[in-house]
């Protein structure tokens, strides 16, 4: 479900905001005349990938290419459409829309403090890595990479004060059917839900002249009969001068493994694979950016993640299955000041540790490395 001078300084420099209500989106909604903005976002790279220090591949990739249409119909109505050209185009059964369409919503602004949004929108989880525009992220945490974050539904925003915002949201908890959502489909002993929805309350706030930013949220929904999903997510950000640092804490408890990470581990019973049930995932993300020159930025990023089964089911025994440590370092060069063009060199090392429950399933999860040289460019077309 998403860094412009610095890869994280979305709220300060990026014109294209995510739909977290007026606190974030207000600058597009105050004009009394119709306005349109058509940014095209390109992220491409040449990457060398390694598994256990053995070279797998060196290849060029168009990592992300997106087209956005943003505008106001009048003072009361605004709209946002975004399509990714790196996703499937066939419509899903539940929302009847291609996964390549990330945003397709209309917002009605009742006043400067209240608004209602309907359509395909952003699942309003907390966390800063999750919030920033995905075109700017080199490598996501596994938690955010596997969240189904673009969903159809409705949301309401209340700007309590100029620096405090509350969002209330109800959306589908998936785009397609159970077979599309879960790695090996719905478990045979589970009955499908008739209300595949997820509700969220989200709180965003600024403090100390906006040097401190908090992005917290809690979500709950029903995946199937007797199987629920819960998210507790928190982003804590400090930004002042050339520095920006954040720490995210992301937790999910799932009656059915919709991330598919644990479900993909077994190397036994491959003729009759099972989707894991009763899973928990926890992630901590720490990131520090330093703009050491007007044309240069560097950041360090560390991620710790774990996955466990909290109640035995099928071939999956209770316990922690894997722990992952990921380190990233990136240097970015901006050839033109106040431009969306940047060239980057990025390195990532990811270490995966499988614990006894996973080893009992003959799981394999090797360590990986990646070195990438690429560019990001956001082309504003008015």
C-alpha positions as CSV (number, residue, x, y, z in Angstrom):
1,X,0.0,0.0,0.0
2,X,4.6,3.9,-0.4
3,X,10.8,9.6,-0.7
4,X,11.4,15.7,-3.2
5,X,14.8,16.3,-2.5
6,X,15.4,13.5,-0.1
7,X,13.9,10.0,-0.6
8,X,11.8,10.3,2.6
9,X,10.8,14.0,2.6
10,X,7.5,13.4,0.9
11,X,5.4,15.8,3.0
12,X,7.9,18.6,2.5
13,X,8.8,18.5,-1.2
14,X,6.4,16.3,-3.1
15,X,3.4,17.8,-4.7
16,X,1.7,14.5,-5.2
17,X,0.3,13.5,-1.8
18,X,-1.3,10.4,-0.5
19,X,-4.9,10.4,0.6
20,X,-4.6,10.9,4.3
21,X,-7.1,13.7,4.3
22,X,-6.7,17.5,4.3
23,X,-3.7,17.6,6.5
24,X,-1.8,16.0,3.6
25,X,-4.0,16.7,0.6
26,X,-5.3,20.2,1.4
27,X,-3.1,22.0,-1.1
28,X,-4.9,20.4,-4.0
29,X,-8.3,21.2,-2.6
30,X,-8.4,24.9,-1.9
31,X,-8.5,26.3,-5.4
32,X,-11.8,27.7,-6.5
33,X,-11.0,26.7,-10.1
34,X,-10.5,23.4,-11.8
35,X,-6.9,22.3,-11.6
36,X,-5.1,19.2,-13.0
37,X,-1.7,17.7,-12.4
38,X,-0.4,14.7,-14.4
39,X,2.9,13.5,-12.9
40,X,4.5,10.5,-14.5
41,X,6.9,8.6,-12.2
42,X,9.8,6.5,-13.5
43,X,12.2,4.4,-11.4
44,X,14.6,2.2,-13.4
45,X,17.9,0.5,-12.4
46,X,20.6,-2.0,-13.3
47,X,20.9,-4.5,-10.4
48,X,23.3,-7.3,-9.6
49,X,21.6,-9.9,-7.4
50,X,23.5,-12.5,-5.3
51,X,22.3,-15.5,-3.3
52,X,24.7,-16.8,-0.6
53,X,27.5,-14.7,-2.3
54,X,26.9,-16.4,-5.7
55,X,25.9,-14.1,-8.6
56,X,22.3,-14.8,-9.8
57,X,21.7,-12.2,-12.3
58,X,22.8,-8.8,-13.7
59,X,19.9,-7.1,-15.5
60,X,18.2,-3.8,-16.3
61,X,14.7,-3.3,-14.9
62,X,11.9,-0.8,-15.1
63,X,11.2,-1.1,-11.4
64,X,8.2,1.2,-11.2
65,X,6.4,3.3,-13.8
66,X,3.3,5.2,-12.8
67,X,0.9,7.7,-14.2
68,X,-1.2,10.0,-12.0
69,X,-4.0,12.3,-12.6
70,X,-4.8,14.7,-9.8
71,X,-7.1,17.6,-9.7
72,X,-10.1,19.6,-8.4
73,X,-13.5,19.8,-10.0
74,X,-14.4,22.8,-7.8
75,X,-13.9,23.9,-4.2
76,X,-15.9,20.9,-2.9
77,X,-14.7,18.0,-5.1
78,X,-11.2,16.7,-5.9
79,X,-10.1,13.4,-7.5
80,X,-7.0,11.2,-7.8
81,X,-6.2,8.5,-10.3
82,X,-3.0,6.5,-10.4
83,X,-2.1,3.5,-12.6
84,X,1.0,1.4,-12.3
85,X,2.3,-0.2,-15.5
86,X,4.1,-2.9,-13.6
87,X,1.0,-4.8,-12.4
88,X,-1.6,-7.1,-13.8
89,X,-4.4,-5.6,-15.9
90,X,-7.2,-8.3,-15.5
91,X,-10.0,-7.1,-13.2
92,X,-10.3,-8.8,-9.8
93,X,-13.6,-10.4,-8.8
94,X,-14.4,-8.4,-5.7
95,X,-13.7,-4.8,-6.7
96,X,-14.0,-5.4,-10.5
97,X,-10.9,-3.3,-11.1
98,X,-7.4,-4.1,-12.3
99,X,-4.6,-4.2,-9.7
100,X,-2.7,-1.9,-11.9
101,X,-5.1,0.9,-10.8
102,X,-3.9,2.0,-7.4
103,X,-6.1,5.1,-6.9
104,X,-9.4,5.9,-8.4
105,X,-11.4,8.0,-5.9
106,X,-13.4,11.2,-5.4
107,X,-13.2,13.4,-2.3
108,X,-16.0,15.6,-1.1
109,X,-14.8,18.5,1.1
110,X,-17.6,19.4,3.5
111,X,-15.4,22.1,5.0
112,X,-11.8,22.9,5.7
113,X,-11.9,20.4,8.5
114,X,-14.1,17.5,7.2
115,X,-14.0,15.4,4.0
116,X,-15.3,12.1,2.7
117,X,-13.6,9.9,0.1
118,X,-15.0,7.1,-1.9
119,X,-13.4,4.7,-4.4
120,X,-10.2,2.8,-4.6
121,X,-7.8,4.3,-2.0
122,X,-4.9,3.8,0.3
123,X,-5.4,1.5,3.3
124,X,-4.6,3.9,6.1
125,X,-2.1,2.1,8.1
126,X,0.5,3.9,10.2
127,X,4.2,3.9,9.7
128,X,6.4,6.2,7.6
129,X,7.9,3.7,5.1
130,X,4.4,2.6,4.3
131,X,3.2,6.2,3.8
132,X,5.8,7.6,1.5
133,X,5.3,7.5,-2.3
134,X,6.5,4.0,-3.4
135,X,8.3,5.4,-6.5
136,X,10.9,6.8,-4.0
137,X,11.6,3.6,-2.0
138,X,14.5,1.5,-3.2
139,X,13.6,-1.6,-1.2
140,X,10.6,-2.0,1.2
141,X,10.4,-4.1,4.3
142,X,8.7,-7.5,3.7
143,X,5.8,-6.3,5.9
144,X,5.0,-3.4,3.7
145,X,5.9,-5.1,0.5
146,X,3.3,-7.8,1.1
147,X,0.5,-5.5,2.4
148,X,-2.5,-5.3,0.0
149,X,-2.7,-1.5,0.4
150,X,-4.9,-0.3,-2.5
151,X,-8.5,-1.2,-1.7
152,X,-12.1,0.0,-2.6
153,X,-14.2,1.6,0.1
154,X,-15.0,4.9,1.9
155,X,-13.1,7.0,4.4
156,X,-13.8,10.2,6.4
157,X,-11.2,12.8,7.6
158,X,-11.4,15.2,10.5
159,X,-8.8,17.9,10.8
160,X,-9.0,18.4,14.5
161,X,-6.4,21.1,14.5
162,X,-3.9,22.3,11.8
163,X,-1.5,19.7,13.2
164,X,-3.8,16.9,14.3
165,X,-5.8,14.6,11.9
166,X,-8.1,11.7,12.5
167,X,-9.2,9.3,9.7
168,X,-11.9,6.7,9.8
169,X,-12.0,4.1,7.0
170,X,-13.9,1.0,5.8
171,X,-12.6,-0.8,2.7
172,X,-12.5,-4.3,1.3
173,X,-9.8,-6.4,2.9
174,X,-8.9,-7.8,-0.5
175,X,-9.3,-7.1,-4.2
176,X,-10.2,-10.5,-5.6
177,X,-11.5,-13.8,-4.3
178,X,-9.9,-16.1,-1.7
179,X,-7.9,-17.9,-4.4
180,X,-6.4,-14.6,-5.5
181,X,-5.6,-13.5,-1.9
182,X,-4.0,-16.6,-0.2
183,X,-1.0,-18.4,-1.5
184,X,-2.7,-21.8,-1.6
185,X,-6.3,-20.6,-1.4
186,X,-8.7,-20.7,1.5
187,X,-7.9,-23.6,3.9
188,X,-10.3,-26.5,3.4
189,X,-11.7,-26.3,7.0
190,X,-12.5,-22.6,6.8
191,X,-15.8,-21.1,5.6
192,X,-15.6,-18.0,3.4
193,X,-16.8,-14.7,4.9
194,X,-19.8,-12.7,3.6
195,X,-18.3,-9.4,4.8
196,X,-14.7,-9.2,3.5
197,X,-14.1,-5.7,5.0
198,X,-11.5,-4.1,7.2
199,X,-11.9,-0.9,9.3
200,X,-9.2,1.5,10.3
201,X,-8.8,4.4,12.6
202,X,-5.7,6.5,11.8
203,X,-4.1,9.4,13.7
204,X,-1.5,11.7,12.1
205,X,0.1,14.6,14.0
206,X,2.9,17.1,14.1
207,X,4.8,18.6,17.0
208,X,7.6,21.1,17.8
209,X,7.2,23.2,14.6
210,X,6.7,19.9,12.6
211,X,10.0,18.5,13.6
212,X,8.2,15.5,15.1
213,X,5.6,13.6,13.1
214,X,3.6,10.6,14.4
215,X,1.5,8.3,12.1
216,X,-0.4,5.7,14.2
217,X,-3.2,3.4,13.2
218,X,-5.3,0.3,14.3
219,X,-7.2,-1.9,11.8
220,X,-9.5,-4.9,12.2
221,X,-11.4,-7.0,9.7
222,X,-12.8,-10.5,8.9
223,X,-11.0,-12.7,6.5
224,X,-13.3,-15.7,6.8
225,X,-15.8,-17.1,9.3
226,X,-13.9,-17.3,12.6
227,X,-10.7,-15.8,11.0
228,X,-9.9,-12.2,11.6
229,X,-7.0,-9.8,10.8
230,X,-5.6,-7.0,12.9
231,X,-3.0,-4.4,12.3
232,X,-1.3,-2.2,14.9
233,X,1.1,0.2,13.1
234,X,3.1,3.2,14.3
235,X,5.5,5.6,12.6
236,X,7.7,8.1,14.5
237,X,9.6,10.7,12.5
238,X,12.1,13.4,13.3
239,X,13.0,16.0,10.6
240,X,15.0,19.1,11.1
241,X,17.5,20.8,8.8
242,X,19.5,18.3,6.7
243,X,18.4,15.3,8.9
244,X,15.5,13.1,8.8
245,X,15.1,9.9,10.9
246,X,12.2,7.6,11.5
247,X,11.4,4.4,13.3
248,X,8.4,2.3,12.4
249,X,6.8,-0.6,14.4
250,X,4.4,-2.8,12.3
251,X,2.4,-5.7,13.7
252,X,-0.2,-7.9,12.1
253,X,-2.2,-10.9,13.5
254,X,-3.9,-12.9,10.8
255,X,-6.4,-15.8,11.1
256,X,-5.3,-16.7,7.5
257,X,-1.8,-15.9,6.2
258,X,-2.5,-13.2,3.6
259,X,1.2,-12.3,3.3
260,X,2.1,-15.8,2.3
261,X,5.6,-15.6,3.8
262,X,5.2,-18.6,6.2
263,X,2.9,-20.4,3.8
264,X,5.7,-20.4,1.2
265,X,8.3,-22.0,3.5
266,X,7.3,-25.8,3.5
267,X,9.1,-28.1,1.1
268,X,7.0,-31.1,2.2
269,X,3.5,-32.1,1.1
270,X,4.1,-30.1,-2.1
271,X,1.4,-32.1,-3.9
272,X,-1.2,-30.7,-1.4
273,X,0.2,-27.3,-0.2
274,X,-1.7,-25.5,2.6
275,X,-2.1,-21.9,3.4
276,X,-0.9,-21.3,7.0
277,X,-3.4,-20.1,9.6
278,X,-3.0,-18.1,12.9
279,X,0.1,-16.1,11.8
280,X,1.8,-13.1,13.3
281,X,4.3,-10.8,11.7
282,X,6.3,-8.0,13.4
283,X,8.6,-5.5,11.8
284,X,10.9,-2.7,13.1
285,X,12.3,-0.2,10.6
286,X,15.0,2.4,11.5
287,X,16.2,4.9,8.9
288,X,18.4,8.0,9.0
289,X,18.8,10.4,6.0
290,X,21.5,13.1,5.8
291,X,21.5,15.8,3.2
292,X,25.2,16.6,3.3
293,X,25.2,18.8,0.2
294,X,22.4,20.5,-1.8
295,X,23.0,17.9,-4.6
296,X,23.8,14.9,-2.4
297,X,21.9,12.8,0.0
298,X,22.7,9.5,1.8
299,X,20.7,7.2,4.1
300,X,21.2,4.1,6.2
301,X,18.3,1.8,6.8
302,X,17.9,-1.3,9.1
303,X,15.0,-3.7,9.3
304,X,14.2,-6.5,11.7
305,X,11.3,-8.8,11.0
306,X,9.8,-12.0,12.4
307,X,7.1,-14.4,11.5
308,X,5.4,-17.0,13.8
309,X,2.4,-19.3,14.2
310,X,0.5,-18.6,17.4
311,X,-1.8,-21.6,17.2
312,X,-0.9,-25.0,15.5
313,X,-2.8,-25.9,12.4
314,X,-2.3,-28.5,9.7
315,X,1.4,-29.1,9.1
316,X,2.2,-25.8,10.9
317,X,3.2,-26.2,14.6
318,X,3.1,-23.3,17.0
319,X,6.3,-21.2,17.3
320,X,8.5,-18.6,15.5
321,X,9.5,-19.7,12.0
322,X,11.9,-17.1,10.7
323,X,13.8,-13.9,11.6
324,X,15.1,-11.5,9.0
325,X,17.7,-8.8,9.3
326,X,18.1,-6.3,6.4
327,X,20.7,-3.5,6.0
328,X,20.6,-0.9,3.3
329,X,22.9,2.0,2.4
330,X,22.2,4.4,-0.4
331,X,23.8,7.5,-1.9
332,X,21.7,9.8,-4.1
333,X,22.8,12.5,-6.5
334,X,20.5,15.3,-7.7
335,X,22.0,16.9,-10.8
336,X,19.5,19.8,-10.8
337,X,18.4,21.5,-7.6
338,X,14.6,21.5,-6.9
339,X,14.2,18.8,-9.5
340,X,12.6,15.3,-9.2
341,X,15.5,13.8,-11.1
342,X,18.0,11.7,-9.0
343,X,20.6,9.1,-9.6
344,X,21.3,6.6,-6.9
345,X,23.7,3.8,-5.9
346,X,22.0,1.3,-3.5
347,X,23.3,-1.8,-1.6
348,X,21.1,-4.2,0.4
349,X,22.1,-7.3,2.4
350,X,19.4,-9.5,3.8
351,X,20.0,-12.3,6.3
352,X,17.3,-14.9,6.9
353,X,17.4,-17.2,9.9
354,X,15.0,-20.2,9.9
355,X,14.1,-21.6,13.3
356,X,13.2,-25.2,14.3
357,X,9.5,-25.1,13.2
358,X,10.6,-24.0,9.7
359,X,13.4,-26.5,9.5
360,X,11.0,-29.3,10.4
361,X,9.3,-28.4,7.1
362,X,12.5,-28.6,5.2
363,X,12.3,-24.9,4.5
364,X,15.0,-23.0,2.5
365,X,15.5,-19.3,2.8
366,X,19.0,-18.2,1.7
367,X,20.7,-14.9,2.4
368,X,20.7,-12.4,-0.4
369,X,22.5,-9.3,-1.6
370,X,21.7,-6.7,-4.2
371,X,23.7,-3.8,-5.7
372,X,21.7,-1.3,-7.8
373,X,22.5,1.7,-9.9
374,X,19.6,3.6,-11.2
375,X,17.5,6.8,-11.6
376,X,14.2,8.2,-10.5
377,X,12.4,10.9,-12.3
378,X,9.0,12.4,-11.7
379,X,7.8,14.3,-14.9
380,X,5.3,17.0,-14.1
381,X,2.9,17.3,-17.1
382,X,0.3,20.0,-16.6
